[in-house]
């Protein structure tokens, strides 16, 4: 289908404006938004696999992720309007903890999670415990993914988990952690459900945590 081919090509070209335009054209032409969502997921999965195989590099993944996100905003708006419910592996709340503004690793994880069939709600960077808790409540999350690159901010991950316990939410979702400051030992110490050091491995962990 020409509309979907244009959409996929724009993502492969890392063209955010073109991807949004192609997505809008597809929606205006009556293309099923879930089919369009599958097309975006498919191209991002391919790009993610090629990144994991070292055929593509970090700028490629980030460029494609930005373009895909632009398209997804258009497509998901249409899905909401139509009342359709695409199949999802689960909902992930994603963010970099308070005091830390590093974004690249988190963006990579979010893009790959979306490509593998998760609904991802990215809260951004410098996110407080209260904001994470609110995000979990509002979106009925299955997984909370916390990133911290700085050794001075890794303790914020522990604070978020404690806040979840205080709100009675900890047993309702899985918590995965990552980032340059994090180790497997630290993840166990703070009571996280899992840790991975790379974006592709983080996606594998998420799939495991929801029983996929």
Long-range contacts (C-beta under 8 A, 24 or more apart in sequence): 1-31, 3-29, 3-31, 3-36, 4-31, 4-35, 4-36, 4-39, 7-36, 7-39, 7-40, 7-71, 8-39, 8-40, 8-42, 8-43, 10-67, 10-71, 11-40, 11-43, 11-44, 11-47, 11-64, 11-67, 11-68, 11-71, 12-43, 12-47, 12-64, 13-67, 14-60, 14-63, 14-64, 14-66, 14-67, 15-67, 16-66, 16-67, 16-69, 16-70, 17-70, 18-67, 19-67, 19-68, 19-70, 19-71, 20-70, 20-71, 20-73, 20-74, 22-71, 23-70, 23-71, 23-72, 23-74, 23-75, 24-74, 26-75, 27-74, 27-75, 27-78, 33-75, 33-76, 33-78, 33-79, 33-82, 33-84, 34-79, 34-84, 34-86, 36-71, 36-75, 37-72, 37-75, 37-76, 37-79, 37-86, 40-68, 40-71, 40-72, 40-75, 40-114, 40-115, 41-114, 41-115, 41-116, 41-117, 42-115, 43-68, 44-68, 44-111, 44-112, 44-114, 44-115, 45-115, 45-116, 47-115, 48-111, 48-112, 48-115, 48-116, 48-199, 48-200, 48-203, 51-199, 51-200, 52-200, 58-104, 58-108, 61-108, 61-111, 61-199, 62-104, 62-107, 62-108, 62-111, 64-111, 65-107, 65-108, 65-110, 65-111, 68-111, 68-114, 68-115, 69-111, 72-114, 87-117, 88-117, 88-118, 88-119, 89-116, 89-117, 89-118, 89-206, 89-207, 89-210, 89-212, 90-118, 90-119, 90-142, 90-143, 90-206, 90-210, 91-118, 91-119, 91-120, 91-121, 91-139, 91-140, 91-141, 91-142, 91-143, 92-118, 92-119, 92-120, 92-121, 92-141, 92-142, 92-143, 92-144, 92-145, 92-206, 93-121, 93-123, 93-132, 93-135, 93-136, 93-139, 93-141, 93-143, 93-144, 93-145, 94-120, 94-121, 94-122, 94-123, 94-145, 94-147, 95-122, 95-123, 95-124, 95-125, 95-127, 95-131, 95-132, 95-135, 95-145, 95-146, 95-147, 96-124, 96-125, 96-126, 96-127, 96-146, 96-147, 96-148, 96-149, 96-179, 97-126, 97-127, 97-146, 97-147, 97-148, 97-153, 97-156, 97-157, 97-160, 98-126, 98-127, 98-128, 98-129, 98-153, 98-156, 98-159, 99-126, 99-150, 99-152, 99-153, 99-156, 100-125, 100-126, 100-147, 100-148, 100-149, 100-150, 100-153, 100-156, 100-179, 101-125, 101-126, 102-147, 102-149, 102-150, 102-179, 102-180, 105-147, 105-149, 105-178, 105-179, 105-180, 105-199, 106-147, 108-199, 109-145, 109-147, 109-178, 109-199, 109-202, 109-203, 112-199, 112-200, 112-202, 112-203, 113-145, 113-202, 113-203, 113-206, 116-203, 116-206, 116-207, 118-143, 118-206, 129-156, 129-159, 129-160, 129-162, 129-163, 130-163, 132-160, 132-163, 132-164, 133-160, 133-163, 133-164, 133-167, 133-169, 136-164, 136-169, 136-173, 137-167, 137-169, 141-173, 142-173, 142-174, 142-209, 142-210, 143-173, 143-174, 143-175, 143-176, 143-206, 143-209, 143-210, 144-173, 144-174, 144-175, 144-176, 145-175, 145-176, 145-177, 145-178, 145-202, 145-206, 146-175, 146-176, 146-177, 146-178, 146-179, 146-192, 147-177, 147-178, 147-179, 148-177, 148-179, 148-180, 148-181, 148-182, 149-179, 149-180, 149-181, 150-180, 150-181, 151-181, 153-181, 154-179, 154-181, 154-182, 154-186, 157-182, 157-190, 157-192, 158-189, 158-190, 158-191, 161-190, 161-191, 161-192, 174-209, 174-210, 176-202, 176-205, 176-206, 176-209, 178-202
